[in-house]
Structure formats: C-alpha cells, structure tokens
Amino acid sequence: MSRVCDLTAKGPMSGNNVSHAKNRTKRRFLPNLNDVTLMSETLGRGFKFRISAAALRTVDHRGGLDAFMAKAKDAELSTKALKVKKDIAKAQAEA
C-alpha cells in the first residue's frame, strides 16, 4: 500500500537525521495517514479514503466532502477520489 494521501497527493519526503556531532544520515518523513469514511450529502452514502490528518481538517473546514471535491484539482486526486468527484458533480447537475 502506497503512503500517499488520496485527496491531496501528499507523500513521503526525505531529509536527514542530524546528530549532536552534526553527522547526517538519510531518513524519510512519512505523512500522517488515516483510514476514514467520509459521507457525501449529495449521494447519501459514505466513501472510504486513506487521507492525511491535514486533508481531514481541510475537508471539515470547507464544509464536507462535496464542497472539498468541488474545489479539488483533478491532478491531486487518486483515481478512486476522481470517480467520486465525477459522481458528485453528476448528481448535483441532475438535482
């Protein structure tokens, strides 16, 4: 399973561990990923995503999954999230 956020495409970064003696060794900074179920008000059902804690706060700030997907860029979304975005847009157009 890849360590990439489904909604923001946030992934691992690389850097250095720096000791007191300034010795540097490579390390990875992993994103804080959580498995969550987000509810879509338009579709009336939940979707399971693996998203970062920062993305979860952004979804709450924007007012839910539907509002987040409306503003999200297609390049950042995973294929699963892109399908959900298109389904939400289709349902909103019909309503």
Secondary structure as UniProt FT lines:
FT   TURN            6..8
FT   STRAND          13..18
FT   TURN            20..21
FT   STRAND          24..29
FT   STRAND          33..40
FT   TURN            41..44
FT   STRAND          45..52
FT   HELIX           53..62
FT   HELIX           65..71
FT   TURN            74..76
FT   HELIX           79..94
//
